[in-house]
Amino acid sequence: MGPCLIGTGFPRGWAAIDEDVAPRGLVFTLLGLGGAAGAAFLIFRAASPSAVCLHLPSTVLRDGVLRVLGNSPGARVPAPASVAAPDRLRPMPQITHDLIKRYDRPGPRYTSYPTAAEFHDDVGPAVMAERLAAAAEKPDEPLGVYVHLPFCEERCHYCGCNVVITKKHDVACGYMEMLQQEIRSTSERLGERRRVRQLHWGGGTPTYYTPDELRQLQAVTLESFELEDDAEVAIEIDPRVTTFEHLAVLREVGFNRLSLGIQDFTREVQEAVNRVQPFEQTRDLIAEARRLGFGSVNVDLIYGLPKQTPEAYAAAIEQVLSIRPERVAVYSYAHMPWIKPHQKRIESADLPAPETKLELFLAAFDGFQGAGYSAIGLDHFAPVSYTHLTLPTKESRGGGGGGGGVG
């Protein structure tokens, strides 16, 4: 059996198929080692009928033998005549206090586009009409559509989103009617450009609305736009107010990806930020979503919240890992009470010091990297088998390839 490679990419022309092929106790003999600090990739020979590509914590290396301690996503790969380092492999820099201080500057969140800094009063109805007219001139190009549902029944103290806090659902009903008018109007202005590759509902809490209200909103959306067959259709949910009925209706009308906030499972931290959300509640909701056929679950975590400690946060990371989400976002808490007055409810003395905040991030970084996740951004992680970082074969390559997704 020829050697194969573990890491964040493959040499050109290799093909890979995502597959679980690592039963407990499988043993590989280590043939070579490469990358920063000997951790970027491993070259090994499998004592099994197929070559297997795995992403595993380096701690499983003992005396030149790589032992799989549990089930892990893998990929079958053809054995090349010779093994070279992947041409796209870039070692991760060592994260230190000095590195953080060097680049610690305020700025808009890079996963939002356009970023918050691009929104200003000069962008009004006239500019909107001009941009939509320009977009309508490219009818064959697909669209990405974002729908904002801003309502929540309670405010989380850390929240920096554009939200409306109210228990009066009649207020939200009026917004829903206006939103549906806006969807129809926007579609008309786009002319023949109706094909959607990505649809995302965010908030607020979209599941603040009843399942029937969400079904009606999606019906209006699908009357106005056409989803591609493989479109990513995503929604942000709050496990505390989302029911199994919500999930069933969302799946029925075409949603295939969920994004939900966790922030931290530590009870003391949850109480400090006014978001008490038991682990079991989150776990059970995700299990039901997967049973219904949702193919991707994203969870959000936050580091830098009041009362957080590296030890407790690492334990919360282990709980998240037991759920095995397909994507994880680990955001830094931005304490800006002069902009978000409700953040004054968080005592500054309860916030972790800068050195502790770095330790919190490293607890997440090490936890996810060690459990078979790859860093796919400054603060995003995905299992190696889910990142689709393989390159096409010569036969299927054509003019090239690319990828993307909703963050």
C-alpha positions in Angstrom: 0.0 0.0 0.0 1.4 3.4 -1.0 1.7 6.3 1.4 -0.9 9.0 1.8 -1.1 12.5 3.3 -2.8 14.2 6.2 -3.2 18.0 6.3 -5.0 20.9 4.8 -4.6 20.2 1.1 -3.6 17.6 -1.5 -1.2 17.7 -4.4 -2.7 18.7 -7.8 -4.6 16.0 -9.5 -5.4 14.0 -6.4 -9.0 13.0 -5.8 -10.6 12.5 -2.4 -13.9 11.1 -1.2 -15.3 12.1 2.2 -15.9 8.9 4.1 -15.7 7.5 7.6 -13.0 4.8 7.2 -11.3 4.8 10.6 -12.5 2.1 12.9 -11.3 2.1 16.5 -7.9 0.6 16.9 -6.7 1.1 13.3 -2.9 1.5 13.3 -0.7 3.4 10.8 3.0 3.3 10.5 4.5 6.8 10.3 6.7 7.3 7.1 7.4 11.0 7.2 6.6 14.3 8.9 6.4 17.8 7.6 5.2 21.3 8.4 5.6 23.8 11.2 6.6 22.1 14.5 6.0 18.8 12.8 2.2 19.2 12.9 1.1 20.5 9.5 0.9 17.1 7.8 1.8 13.4 8.2 2.8 10.9 5.6 2.0 7.3 6.6 1.3 3.8 5.5 -2.0 2.2 6.5 -2.1 -1.4 7.8 -5.5 -1.7 6.1 -6.8 -2.4 2.6 -7.1 1.2 1.7 -5.0 4.4 2.0 -6.8 6.8 4.4 -6.4 10.5 5.0 -7.1 11.5 8.6 -6.9 14.7 10.6 -5.9 13.8 14.2 -4.3 15.5 17.2 -0.5 15.1 17.3 -0.8 13.6 20.8 -1.7 10.2 19.2 1.8 9.8 17.8 3.8 7.4 19.8 7.1 5.8 18.8 6.6 6.5 15.1 3.2 4.9 15.0 -0.1 6.8 14.5 -2.9 5.2 16.4 -6.6 6.2 15.8 -8.1 6.5 19.2 -11.7 6.7 18.0 -13.8 7.2 14.9 -12.7 10.1 12.7 -13.7 11.5 9.3 -11.3 10.3 6.6 -10.9 10.2 2.9 -9.8 7.5 0.4 -7.0 8.8 -1.9 -5.0 7.2 -4.7 -1.4 6.5 -3.9 0.9 8.6 -6.0 4.3 7.4 -7.2 5.9 9.9 -4.9 4.7 12.1 -2.1 5.3 15.9 -2.0 4.0 18.5 0.3 0.6 20.0 -0.8 1.3 23.1 -2.8 -1.5 25.0 -0.9 -0.3 24.0 2.6 0.6 27.0 4.7 1.7 26.4 8.3 -0.4 28.1 11.0 1.7 30.8 12.8 2.3 30.3 16.4 -0.2 32.5 18.3 1.5 34.5 21.1 0.8 37.5 23.2 3.2 39.6 21.1 1.5 38.5 17.9 -1.9 39.5 19.3 -0.7 42.8 20.6 0.9 43.6 17.2 -2.4 43.1 15.3 -4.9 44.0 18.0 -6.8 46.8 16.2 -10.5 47.7 16.2 -12.3 46.9 13.0 -15.6 45.6 11.5 -16.2 41.9 11.6 -14.7 40.4 8.5 -17.4 37.8 8.0 -20.0 40.4 7.3 -20.2 41.8 3.8 -20.6 44.6 3.3 -19.0 45.4 6.7 -20.7 47.6 9.2 -18.4 50.5 8.2 -19.9 50.6 4.7 -23.4 51.4 6.0 -24.1 55.2 6.2 -26.9 57.7 5.7 -25.9 58.4 2.1 -27.1 55.0 1.1 -30.9 55.7 0.6 -33.7 54.7 -1.7 -32.1 56.4 -4.8 -28.9 54.5 -4.4 -30.8 51.3 -3.7 -32.8 51.7 -6.9 -29.6 52.4 -8.9 -27.9 49.3 -7.5 -30.9 47.0 -8.2 -31.1 48.3 -11.8 -27.4 47.6 -12.3 -27.9 44.1 -10.9 -30.9 43.4 -13.2 -28.5 43.9 -16.2 -26.9 40.5 -15.3 -29.8 38.1 -15.4 -27.8 35.0 -15.6 -25.8 35.5 -12.4 -27.1 33.9 -9.2 -28.0 35.9 -6.1 -27.4 35.8 -2.4 -30.4 36.9 -0.4 -30.4 38.0 3.3 -33.7 38.5 5.2 -33.6 40.2 8.6 -36.1 39.3 11.3 -35.0 41.5 14.2 -37.3 40.5 17.0 -36.4 38.9 20.4 -38.4 38.4 23.5 -35.3 39.1 25.7 -32.0 40.9 25.2 -28.7 39.1 25.8 -26.4 41.6 27.5 -23.5 41.0 25.1 -25.6 41.5 22.0 -24.3 43.8 19.3 -27.0 43.0 16.6 -29.8 45.1 15.2 -32.7 43.8 17.3 -36.1 44.8 18.6 -37.0 43.5 22.0 -40.7 43.0 22.6 -43.2 40.4 23.8 -45.9 42.0 21.7 -46.1 39.8 18.7 -48.6 42.1 16.9 -45.7 44.6 16.4 -43.8 41.8 14.7 -46.8 40.9 12.5 -46.8 44.5 11.1 -43.1 44.1 10.2 -43.8 40.8 8.5 -46.3 42.3 6.2 -43.9 45.1 5.2 -41.1 42.6 4.7 -43.2 40.5 2.3 -44.0 43.7 0.3 -40.3 44.5 0.2 -39.5 41.0 -1.1 -42.0 41.3 -4.0 -40.8 44.9 -4.8 -37.1 43.9 -4.8 -37.8 40.9 -7.1 -39.7 43.1 -9.6 -36.8 45.6 -9.7 -34.4 42.7 -10.5 -36.3 41.8 -13.6 -35.3 38.4 -14.9 -32.5 38.0 -12.3 -34.3 35.7 -9.8 -32.0 32.7 -9.4 -30.7 32.4 -5.7 -27.7 30.4 -4.7 -27.7 31.4 -1.0 -30.7 32.4 1.1 -30.1 33.3 4.8 -32.6 34.4 7.5 -31.0 36.2 10.4 -31.9 38.4 13.3 -32.8 38.9 16.0 -34.5 35.5 16.3 -36.3 34.3 13.2 -38.1 31.6 15.2 -39.6 34.4 17.3 -42.3 33.9 14.7 -44.7 30.9 14.6 -44.0 28.0 12.3 -47.0 29.1 10.1 -45.7 32.6 9.8 -42.3 31.4 8.7 -44.0 29.0 6.2 -45.9 32.0 4.7 -42.7 34.1 4.5 -40.9 31.4 2.6 -43.9 31.0 0.3 -43.7 34.7 -0.7 -39.9 34.3 -1.1 -40.3 31.3 -3.5 -43.0 33.1 -5.5 -40.5 36.0 -6.1 -37.2 34.1 -6.4 -36.0 30.7 -7.7 -33.7 28.6 -5.6 -31.0 26.6 -7.3 -31.2 22.9 -6.8 -28.1 22.9 -4.5 -28.8 26.3 -2.9 -27.7 26.8 0.7 -30.8 27.8 2.6 -29.9 28.8 6.1 -31.6 30.3 9.2 -30.4 31.5 12.6 -32.3 30.0 15.5 -32.3 30.3 19.3 -32.6 26.9 20.9 -34.5 28.5 23.8 -37.5 29.4 21.7 -37.2 27.0 18.7 -39.6 24.0 18.8 -39.5 20.7 16.9 -42.4 22.0 15.0 -40.3 25.0 13.9 -37.7 22.6 12.6 -40.1 20.4 10.8 -41.7 23.4 8.9 -38.4 24.9 8.1 -37.2 21.6 6.6 -40.5 21.2 4.7 -40.0 24.6 3.0 -36.5 24.0 1.9 -34.1 25.0 4.7 -31.0 22.8 4.9 -28.6 24.7 7.3 -29.0 25.9 10.8 -26.9 28.4 12.7 -27.5 28.7 16.5 -25.9 30.6 19.3 -24.3 28.8 22.2 -21.7 31.4 23.4 -20.8 29.3 26.5 -22.4 26.4 28.4 -21.1 27.6 31.7 -24.0 28.4 33.9 -22.4 31.3 35.7 -21.4 32.9 32.4 -24.9 32.4 31.0 -26.5 34.1 34.0 -24.1 37.0 33.7 -25.1 37.7 30.1 -28.9 36.9 30.6 -28.9 33.8 28.3 -29.5 30.6 30.2 -29.4 27.8 27.7 -28.8 24.2 29.0 -26.5 21.9 27.0 -29.2 19.2 26.9 -31.7 21.7 25.2 -29.2 22.5 22.5 -28.0 18.9 22.0 -31.6 17.6 21.6 -32.6 20.3 19.1 -29.6 19.6 16.9 -30.3 15.8 17.1 -33.8 16.5 15.9 -32.6 18.8 13.1 -30.3 16.0 11.8 -33.1 13.5 12.0 -35.2 15.8 9.8 -32.4 16.0 7.3 -30.6 19.3 7.9 -27.2 18.8 6.4 -25.2 21.4 8.2 -25.3 22.9 11.7 -23.2 26.0 12.6 -22.8 27.1 16.2 -21.5 30.4 17.6 -19.3 30.7 20.6 -18.0 33.9 22.3 -14.8 34.4 24.3 -14.2 37.4 26.5 -17.6 37.2 28.3 -17.9 38.0 32.0 -17.0 35.2 34.5 -15.2 33.1 31.8 -12.2 31.1 32.8 -10.0 29.0 30.4 -10.7 25.8 32.4 -14.5 26.2 32.3 -14.4 27.3 28.6 -12.3 24.3 27.7 -15.0 22.1 29.3 -17.7 23.9 27.3 -15.7 23.3 24.1 -15.7 19.6 24.9 -19.5 19.7 25.2 -19.7 21.4 21.8 -17.4 18.7 20.3 -19.8 16.0 21.6 -22.4 17.5 19.2 -19.9 17.6 16.3 -21.2 20.7 14.5 -20.3 21.1 10.8 -19.1 24.7 11.4 -18.1 26.7 14.5 -17.6 30.4 14.8 -15.6 31.6 17.9 -16.2 35.4 18.2 -14.4 37.8 20.4 -16.7 39.8 22.7 -16.6 43.5 21.9 -17.5 45.5 25.0 -18.9 48.9 23.7 -21.4 50.2 26.3 -21.0 53.7 24.8 -22.6 52.3 21.6 -24.7 49.5 23.1 -26.0 50.9 26.4 -27.5 47.6 27.4 -23.9 46.3 27.8 -23.6 48.5 30.9 -25.4 45.6 32.7 -22.1 43.7 32.3 -19.7 44.6 35.1 -16.3 45.6 33.6 -14.6 44.0 36.6 -16.1 40.6 35.6 -14.5 40.7 32.1 -11.4 38.6 31.6 -8.0 40.4 31.4 -6.4 40.6 27.9 -4.0 37.8 28.8 -6.9 35.6 30.0 -8.9 36.4 26.9 -6.0 35.1 24.8 -6.0 31.9 26.9 -9.8 31.5 26.2 -9.2 31.8 22.5 -6.4 29.3 22.6 -8.6 26.9 24.6 -11.0 27.0 21.7 -8.3 26.9 19.0 -6.5 23.9 20.5 -9.7 22.1 21.4 -11.1 22.2 17.8 -7.8 21.7 16.1 -7.1 18.7 18.3 -10.5 17.2 17.6 -10.1 17.1 13.8 -11.3 20.6 12.9 -9.4 23.0 10.6 -9.2 26.7 11.0 -11.0 28.1 8.0 -10.7 31.8 9.0 -9.5 33.9 11.8 -12.2 32.5 14.1 -14.0 29.8 12.2 -13.6 26.0 12.2 -14.9 23.0 10.3 -14.2 19.3 10.4 -11.5 18.4 7.8 -14.0 16.1 6.0 -16.4 19.0 5.7 -14.0 21.7 4.4 -13.9 20.3 0.8 -10.3 21.4 0.4 -9.4 18.7 -2.2 -8.6 19.6 -5.8 -10.4 18.2 -8.8 -8.8 15.4 -10.9 -7.4 16.2 -14.3 -10.4 14.6 -15.9 -12.9 16.8 -14.0 -10.8 19.9 -13.6 -12.0 21.8 -16.7 -11.4 25.5 -16.4 -10.8 25.5 -12.6 -12.8 25.5 -9.4 -13.7 27.4 -6.3 -15.9 27.3 -3.3 -17.7 29.4 -0.8 -20.5 29.4 1.8 -22.5 31.4 4.2 -20.5 32.4 7.2 
